[in-house]
Amino acid sequence: MRWILFILFCLLGAPAHAVSIPGVTTTTTTDSTTEPAPEPDIEQKKAAYGALADVLDNDTSRKELIDQLRTVAATPPAEPVPKIVPPTLVEEQTVLQKVTEVSRHYGEALSARFGQLYRNITGSPHKPFNPQTFSNALTHFSMLAVLVFGFYWLIRLCALPLYRKMGQWARQKNRERSNWLQLPAMIIGAFIIDLLLLALTLFVGQVLSDNLNAGSRTIAFQQSLFLNAFALIEFFKAVLRLIFCPNVAELRPFTIQDESARYWSRRLSWLSSLIGYGLIVAVPIISNQVNVQIGALANVIIMLCMTVWALYLIFRNKKEITQHLLNFAEHSLAFFSLFIRAFALVWHWLASAYFIVLFFFSLFDPGNSLKFMMGATVRSLAIIGIAAFVSGMFSRWLAKTITLSPHTQRNYPELQKRLNGWLSAALKTARILTVCVAVMLLLSAWGLFDFWNWLQNGAGQKTVDILIRIALILFFSAVGWTVLASLIENRLASDIHGRPLPSAR
């Protein structure tokens, strides 16, 4: 046996690859710091080769060597000892600490923005003022503006009789209880026509701009700023006309007096024009044609005047608008009355916060902040309008009931009551879900909550999956209960021949 150990020791060399022979104790280690075995000399190698030949020549020793090698091959290697690493201690922050950290972060960002604004106002001029260049650009710009405004006013004046006919026809149909869909359809149709007229005006304005820029890229760029601002602001004014409709009372979706509708439509249009044309057109042109300091100063003055005027209008008309909202809530459905009354209590704070946030945003990024605020406003109005329309449809359906034939009521006396009960519960649930989805979409429109990302990730998918499962379970349970109860009821209400038994109940 000692020859087997000697042969393996000489041939394999390293202790990590040595095999154990029965009756002989060998020690192996996986420590990387163990020193390697010394290299055998030539005489030892020759002796090992000769011993190996003798072992292989002997059947018993050869079989024993093969068995030992197979045993070693089947033995799993020793598992390394895992290194124990202590867990990293994460300090948990309290709510007050988190609020303080967020406040500090945004406070530093606001301070940096004000510092940048101060440097813009007090810094060196961007370029010297050239009166001749400014006068030439102003002339071509004014020509384009006058032509575009004149064309838009003219085509809207031509479309006014069409709007009135649409409104009169819709109101006439709306007096019939069964034809309630015509009025919303005509209101939306008038809004679409207004947008088509705006698109036509933009096309004409682009054609005029190509011929009124005097071959100057600077003038063409300034005119493109005007057309962009015109598209954005007039779209917002189209939304205002959709809400107040000052010229065609028949297409007005809300019960507002003509004087109040004209008052608010006119002042909100002035506000949007001041903000849009001031920030998107006037400030960039002044910064380019005069200097950056005057442009930054004009930005501050425009937004300050706009904010003060908006706050004045809000608090001057606070009581009147609140009373109108409360009166509107009294004539609305009970479901909508709750939301309108809640909005009547806080509308002035929401409006004030809107214009104050717009003021601060516009100081640092006039163009993008205005686009974001107007885009979020339009999306919010669209979400509220669609949600109100869908909820109104559900409320109208709730007022209706299913009426079965007399024969069916005689055979299944309680079936009509059960169907109306299940339908009422389903419509109320759908109405509540509509409000919840509308609230989440409103938060998403203002960047406070990413609704689509939430819907595609784990939490949203699980919520939707749970709601669908609950809805399916309730649906099949209701169907099964209604069918079984109706069958039992039919059995109790008839004899063996199917004839009704008045005394069976």
C-alpha positions in Angstrom: 0.0 0.0 0.0 2.8 2.4 0.7 3.8 2.1 -3.0 0.4 3.4 -4.0 0.7 6.4 -1.7 4.2 7.1 -2.9 3.2 6.9 -6.6 0.3 9.3 -6.2 2.4 11.7 -4.2 5.1 11.8 -6.8 2.8 12.0 -9.9 0.2 14.5 -8.6 2.6 16.6 -6.6 0.2 19.1 -4.9 -1.6 18.1 -1.7 -4.9 19.5 -3.1 -5.0 16.6 -5.6 -3.8 13.7 -3.5 -6.0 10.7 -2.9 -6.6 8.8 0.3 -5.6 5.2 0.4 -7.4 2.8 2.9 -5.4 2.5 6.1 -3.4 5.7 5.4 -4.5 9.1 6.7 -3.9 12.1 4.4 -4.8 15.7 5.1 -6.0 18.2 2.4 -6.8 21.9 2.7 -8.4 24.5 0.5 -6.5 27.3 2.1 -4.8 29.4 -0.6 -1.9 30.2 1.8 -0.7 26.5 2.1 2.8 26.1 0.7 3.1 23.8 -2.3 4.9 20.4 -2.0 8.6 20.2 -3.1 9.2 19.0 -6.6 10.4 15.3 -6.6 13.8 14.6 -8.1 14.6 12.3 -11.1 15.4 9.3 -9.0 12.1 9.5 -7.1 10.2 9.9 -10.4 12.0 6.8 -11.8 11.2 4.8 -8.7 7.5 6.0 -8.9 7.2 4.9 -12.5 8.6 1.5 -11.7 6.3 1.1 -8.8 3.3 2.2 -10.9 4.2 -0.5 -13.5 4.4 -3.1 -10.7 1.0 -2.0 -9.3 -0.7 -2.1 -12.7 0.9 -5.5 -13.4 -0.8 -6.9 -10.3 -4.5 -7.5 -10.7 -5.4 -7.1 -7.1 -3.4 -3.8 -6.6 -4.7 -2.5 -10.0 -8.3 -3.1 -9.0 -7.7 -1.5 -5.6 -6.1 1.6 -7.3 -9.1 1.9 -9.7 -11.6 1.7 -6.8 -9.7 4.4 -4.9 -9.7 6.7 -7.9 -13.4 6.2 -8.5 -14.1 6.9 -4.8 -12.2 10.1 -5.0 -13.9 11.1 -8.2 -17.4 10.5 -6.7 -16.6 12.5 -3.5 -17.9 16.1 -3.7 -15.4 18.9 -3.0 -15.4 20.5 0.3 -17.7 23.6 0.4 -15.9 26.9 1.1 -16.8 28.5 4.4 -19.1 31.5 3.7 -17.8 34.9 4.8 -20.0 36.5 7.3 -20.6 40.2 6.6 -22.5 42.2 9.1 -25.6 44.0 7.5 -25.4 47.6 6.8 -27.4 49.7 9.2 -29.7 52.1 7.5 -30.8 55.0 9.7 -34.6 55.4 9.4 -35.7 59.0 9.0 -38.8 60.4 10.7 -41.5 62.2 8.8 -40.3 65.5 10.1 -36.7 64.8 9.0 -38.0 63.8 5.5 -40.1 67.0 5.3 -37.1 69.1 6.4 -34.8 67.4 3.8 -37.3 68.0 1.0 -37.8 71.6 2.1 -34.1 72.2 2.2 -33.6 70.7 -1.3 -36.3 72.8 -2.9 -35.3 75.9 -0.9 -31.7 75.6 -2.3 -33.0 75.1 -5.8 -35.3 78.1 -5.5 -32.4 80.2 -4.1 -30.2 79.1 -7.0 -32.9 80.1 -9.5 -33.3 83.5 -8.0 -29.6 84.0 -8.1 -29.6 83.1 -11.8 -32.4 85.6 -12.4 -30.5 88.3 -10.6 -27.4 87.6 -12.7 -29.6 87.8 -15.9 -30.9 91.2 -14.9 -27.6 92.7 -13.7 -25.3 91.0 -16.1 -23.6 92.4 -19.2 -25.7 93.1 -22.3 -26.2 90.3 -24.8 -26.0 92.5 -27.8 -26.1 96.3 -28.5 -29.5 97.7 -29.4 -30.0 98.5 -33.1 -33.0 100.8 -33.6 -33.1 100.3 -37.4 -33.1 96.5 -37.2 -35.7 96.6 -34.4 -38.0 98.9 -36.4 -37.8 96.7 -39.5 -38.5 93.6 -37.5 -41.4 95.3 -35.7 -43.0 96.4 -39.0 -43.0 92.9 -40.6 -44.1 91.3 -37.3 -47.0 93.8 -36.9 -48.1 93.2 -40.5 -48.3 89.4 -39.9 -50.1 89.9 -36.6 -52.8 92.2 -38.0 -53.5 90.0 -41.0 -53.7 86.8 -38.9 -56.0 88.3 -36.3 -58.2 89.9 -38.9 -58.5 86.7 -40.9 -59.4 84.7 -37.7 -62.0 87.2 -36.6 -63.6 87.3 -40.1 -64.0 83.5 -40.4 -65.3 83.2 -36.9 -67.8 85.9 -37.6 -68.9 84.0 -40.7 -69.4 80.8 -38.6 -71.5 82.5 -36.0 -74.9 81.9 -37.7 -74.0 78.2 -38.0 -73.3 78.0 -34.3 -76.7 79.6 -33.5 -78.6 77.2 -35.7 -76.8 74.3 -34.1 -77.7 75.6 -30.6 -81.4 76.2 -31.4 -81.8 72.8 -33.0 -80.0 71.1 -30.0 -82.1 73.0 -27.4 -85.3 72.1 -29.3 -84.4 68.4 -29.2 -83.2 68.6 -25.6 -86.8 69.5 -24.5 -87.7 65.9 -25.4 -86.7 63.5 -22.6 -85.6 60.8 -25.1 -83.3 63.1 -27.1 -80.8 64.3 -24.5 -77.7 63.3 -26.6 -78.1 66.0 -29.3 -77.1 69.0 -27.1 -73.7 67.5 -26.0 -73.1 66.4 -29.6 -73.7 69.9 -30.9 -71.5 71.5 -28.2 -68.6 69.2 -29.1 -69.3 69.7 -32.8 -69.1 73.5 -32.3 -65.8 73.1 -30.5 -64.4 70.9 -33.3 -65.5 73.5 -35.9 -63.7 76.2 -33.8 -60.5 74.1 -33.8 -60.8 73.6 -37.6 -61.0 77.4 -38.1 -58.0 77.8 -35.9 -56.0 75.3 -38.0 -57.1 77.1 -41.2 -55.9 80.4 -39.7 -52.5 78.9 -38.8 -52.1 77.6 -42.3 -52.8 81.0 -43.8 -50.5 82.6 -41.2 -47.7 80.3 -42.2 -48.2 81.2 -45.9 -48.2 84.9 -45.0 -45.0 84.5 -42.8 -43.2 83.0 -45.8 -43.9 86.1 -47.8 -43.5 88.8 -45.1 -40.1 87.9 -43.5 -38.0 90.1 -45.9 -35.7 87.2 -46.4 -34.4 87.5 -42.8 -34.1 84.5 -40.6 -34.4 86.6 -37.5 -37.8 88.0 -38.6 -38.9 84.5 -39.7 -38.0 83.2 -36.3 -39.9 86.0 -34.5 -42.9 85.4 -36.7 -42.8 81.7 -35.9 -42.8 82.6 -32.2 -46.0 84.6 -32.8 -47.7 81.7 -34.7 -46.8 79.2 -31.9 -48.1 81.6 -29.3 -51.2 82.2 -31.4 -52.0 78.5 -31.7 -51.5 77.9 -27.9 -53.5 80.9 -26.7 -56.3 80.6 -29.2 -56.7 77.0 -28.4 -57.1 77.9 -24.7 -59.6 80.6 -25.7 -61.5 78.0 -27.7 -61.8 76.0 -24.5 -63.1 79.1 -22.7 -65.7 79.6 -25.5 -66.7 76.0 -25.0 -67.3 76.6 -21.3 -68.8 80.1 -21.3 -70.0 80.4 -25.0 -70.6 84.2 -24.6 -72.1 84.7 -28.1 -74.4 81.7 -28.4 -76.2 81.0 -25.2 -77.9 77.9 -26.7 -74.6 76.1 -26.8 -73.6 76.9 -23.2 -73.2 73.7 -21.3 -73.8 75.4 -17.9 -76.5 77.6 -16.5 -74.7 81.0 -16.5 -76.2 84.4 -17.2 -75.2 86.1 -20.4 -73.6 89.0 -18.6 -71.5 86.8 -16.3 -70.5 84.6 -19.2 -69.2 87.6 -21.2 -67.5 89.0 -18.2 -65.5 86.0 -17.4 -64.8 85.0 -21.0 -63.5 88.4 -21.7 -61.2 88.7 -18.7 -59.8 85.2 -18.9 -59.1 85.8 -22.5 -57.2 89.0 -21.7 -55.3 87.1 -19.0 -54.3 84.3 -21.4 -53.3 86.8 -24.1 -51.2 88.8 -21.6 -49.4 85.7 -20.3 -49.0 83.9 -23.7 -48.0 86.8 -26.0 -46.0 88.4 -23.2 -43.9 85.3 -22.3 -43.7 83.4 -25.6 -43.4 86.4 -28.0 -42.5 89.7 -26.2 -39.8 88.4 -23.8 -37.8 86.5 -26.4 -37.9 89.3 -28.9 -36.9 91.9 -26.4 -34.0 89.7 -25.2 -32.9 89.2 -28.8 -33.4 92.7 -30.2 -32.6 94.8 -27.1 -30.7 92.8 -24.4 -31.1 90.0 -21.9 -31.5 92.3 -18.8 -34.5 94.1 -20.3 -36.0 90.8 -21.4 -35.7 89.3 -17.9 -37.1 92.5 -16.4 -40.0 92.5 -18.8 -40.7 88.9 -17.8 -40.9 89.8 -14.1 -43.1 92.8 -14.8 -45.6 90.9 -17.0 -46.0 88.0 -14.7 -46.3 90.3 -11.6 -49.0 92.3 -13.3 -50.8 89.2 -14.4 -50.7 87.6 -10.9 -51.9 90.7 -9.1 -54.7 91.1 -11.6 -55.8 87.5 -11.3 -55.8 87.5 -7.5 -57.8 90.8 -7.6 -60.4 89.1 -9.9 -60.6 86.0 -7.8 -61.2 87.7 -4.4 -63.4 90.4 -5.8 -65.8 87.9 -7.3 -65.4 85.2 -4.5 -68.8 85.6 -3.0 -70.7 85.8 -6.3 -69.0 82.7 -7.8 -69.5 80.7 -4.6 -73.2 81.6 -4.5 -73.5 80.6 -8.2 -71.8 77.3 -7.5 -74.1 76.6 -4.6 -77.2 77.4 -6.7 -75.9 75.2 -9.4 -75.4 72.4 -6.9 -79.1 72.7 -5.8 -80.3 72.1 -9.3 -77.8 69.2 -10.0 -78.1 65.5 -9.3 -77.3 64.4 -5.8 -74.1 62.8 -6.8 -72.7 65.9 -8.5 -74.1 68.2 -5.9 -71.6 66.9 -3.3 -68.6 67.6 -5.5 -69.9 71.1 -6.5 -70.5 72.1 -2.9 -67.0 71.0 -1.9 -65.5 72.9 -4.9 -67.5 76.0 -3.9 -65.6 76.1 -0.6 -62.1 75.9 -1.9 -62.2 77.2 -5.5 -60.6 80.5 -4.7 -57.6 78.9 -3.0 -57.1 76.5 -5.9 -57.3 79.4 -8.4 -54.9 81.5 -6.3 -52.4 78.7 -6.0 -52.6 78.1 -9.8 -51.6 81.7 -10.7 -48.9 81.9 -7.9 -47.3 78.7 -9.1 -47.5 80.0 -12.7 -45.8 83.2 -11.6 -42.8 81.4 -10.0 -42.4 78.9 -12.8 -42.5 81.6 -15.5 -39.7 83.5 -13.8 -37.2 80.7 -14.5 -38.5 79.0 -17.7 -41.1 81.2 -19.3 -41.9 79.2 -22.5 -41.9 75.7 -21.1 -43.6 76.6 -17.8 -46.5 78.2 -19.7 -46.8 75.2 -22.1 -46.9 72.9 -19.1 -49.5 74.9 -17.2 -51.8 75.4 -20.1 -51.3 71.7 -21.2 -52.1 70.5 -17.7 -55.1 72.9 -17.5 -56.6 71.7 -20.8 -56.0 68.0 -19.8 -57.7 68.7 -16.5 -60.7 70.3 -18.1 -60.9 67.4 -20.6 -60.7 64.8 -17.8 -63.3 66.6 -15.7 -65.6 67.0 -18.7 -65.4 63.3 -19.8 -65.7 62.1 -16.2 -68.8 64.3 -15.7 -70.3 63.1 -18.9 -69.8 59.4 -18.1 -71.0 59.9 -14.5 -74.0 61.7 -15.9 -74.9 58.8 -18.1 -74.6 56.4 -15.2 -76.9 58.7 -13.1 -79.5 58.8 -15.9 -79.4 55.1 -16.2 -79.9 54.8 -12.4 -83.1 56.8 -12.7 -84.5 54.2 -15.2 -85.7 50.7 -14.3 -86.2 47.4 -16.1 -89.8 46.5 -16.6 -90.6 42.9 -17.4 -93.7 41.6 -19.2 -96.8 40.8 -17.1 -96.4 37.1 -17.9 -92.8 37.1 -16.6 -93.8 39.0 -13.5 -96.5 36.5 -12.8 -94.2 33.5 -13.1 -91.2 35.3 -11.4 -92.7 37.9 -9.0 -89.4 39.1 -7.5 -87.2 38.9 -10.6 -87.8 42.5 -11.7 -86.9 43.8 -8.2 -83.7 41.7 -8.1 -82.6 42.8 -11.6 -83.1 46.5 -10.8 -81.3 46.1 -7.5 -78.2 44.5 -9.1 -78.2 47.0 -11.9 -78.4 49.9 -9.5 -75.5 48.6 -7.4 -73.4 48.0 -10.6 -74.0 51.5 -11.9 -73.2 53.1 -8.5 -69.9 51.2 -8.3 -69.0 52.2 -11.9 -69.7 55.8 -11.0 -67.4 55.6 -8.0 -64.7 54.0 -10.1 -65.0 56.7 -12.7 -64.4 59.4 -10.0 -61.4 57.5 -8.7 -59.8 57.2 -12.1 -60.5 60.8 -12.8 -58.8 61.9 -9.6 -55.7 59.8 -10.5 -55.6 61.2 -14.0 -55.9 64.7 -12.7 -52.9 64.1 -10.4 -51.0 62.6 -13.4 -51.8 65.6 -15.5 -50.1 67.9 -13.0 -47.1 65.6 -12.6 -48.0 64.6 -9.0 -48.7 60.9 -9.8 -47.6 58.8 -12.8 -50.9 57.0 -13.5 -49.7 55.1 -16.6 -46.5 53.9 -15.0 -48.4 52.8 -11.9 -50.9 50.9 -14.1 -48.1 49.0 -15.9 -46.1 48.1 -12.8 -46.7 45.7 -10.0 -49.0 47.7 -7.7 -51.3 48.9 -10.5 -51.5 45.6 -12.2 -52.3 43.8 -8.9 -55.0 46.4 -8.1 -56.6 46.1 -11.5 -56.4 42.3 -11.3 -58.0 42.2 -7.9 -60.8 44.5 -9.0 -61.5 42.4 -12.1 -61.5 39.2 -10.0 -63.9 40.8 -7.5 -66.2 42.0 -10.3 -66.3 38.6 -11.9 -67.0 36.8 -8.6 -69.8 39.2 -7.8 -71.2 39.0 -11.3 -71.4 35.3 -11.4 -72.6 35.1 -7.8 -75.4 37.6 -8.7 -76.4 35.7 -11.8 -76.4 32.4 -10.0 -78.4 33.7 -7.0 -80.9 35.4 -9.3 -81.4 32.2 -11.4 -81.7 29.9 -8.4 -84.0 32.3 -6.5 -86.2 32.8 -9.6 -86.5 29.0 -10.1 -87.5 28.4 -6.5 -89.9 31.3 -6.6 -91.4 29.9 -9.8 -91.9 26.5 -8.2 -93.6 28.0 -5.2 -95.9 30.1 -7.4 -97.2 27.2 -9.6 -98.7 23.8 -9.3 -97.5 20.5 -10.8 -99.0 21.4 -14.1 -97.4 24.9 -14.2 -100.6 26.7 -13.3 -100.1 29.6 -10.9 -101.3 29.1 -7.3 -102.4 32.3 -5.7 -102.3 30.8 -2.2 -98.9 29.0 -2.7 -97.2 32.0 -1.1 
